[in-house]
Amino acid sequence: MNPVRAVADAMPAPQVLSELLRTVMHPALKAEGLRRSGRTWREGDADRGWVMIQVQGSKFNTREQVELTINTCVWPPATWEMRREISGHEEALPYVAGEAPFFARPDVIAPERPSAGEWWRLDSVTDVDALATDLVDFVLNDALPWARRHRDPDQAVEALHAGGGLSYAIAILRRTAAGSAQLREVVEEFTSAWISDPRPITLRPHLIRWRQEAGLPEVPLPEVWSPSMSAHLVSQFGSPEAARAAGHGIHMYSWDGRTWQDRG
């Protein structure tokens, strides 16, 4: 007898979910080589990059009903290390985060599924066996293949280049294609985009190093950033200077961490 089914009627919905993850989801992912930490399963290492599957519950869950979704997160090779270096994170292992190179919910990964949507529901009328089957089927046949494809360096760079994740593309290419023409092209493209809106401004010394490593010449790079440089303010006022003069985005942020006000 399915242990989840056997206890479903006697347990609060959150406990039924925990039992489902323990007896159904975890064995399926363990068989695929993923390691568990809480409600997150992880595959990979620093050389290969990381794939993570996370079960997230709604903040509105109750004893009688829970809603859950599955977050799929990918850190291709070298991207987590670059994120740590730039942000100052001390965590050795990557985490599931929306700012990861690739992060998606079920409706993005498999919109064609009959049960497509971000959230599954578990309550007193739920067919727990069917729910367990649906979750595992999605993870094994949709989420994991999607994640592993996006962890591949070549496919990751292509997708990041097309989607605007140029800094992460640079991280991968520095690891896998140092000195290549492709790296130089992506660094030049990122430089142009960053100069027009230098966020985060703390990237400045890193960009200088990336250009040096790629064999590119020095170029003038902004030393400060202000919200007045945001596209909607520039469009409204004509220039960052005019926006600051009107009292918008008066804070200036320097690449070395200094902050001050400038009323133009």
Summary of the structure (lengths in Angstrom):
residues: 264
radius of gyration: 22.9
end to end distance: 73.2
largest distance: 73.2
contacts: 787
relative contact order: 0.09
helix: 49%
strand: 16%
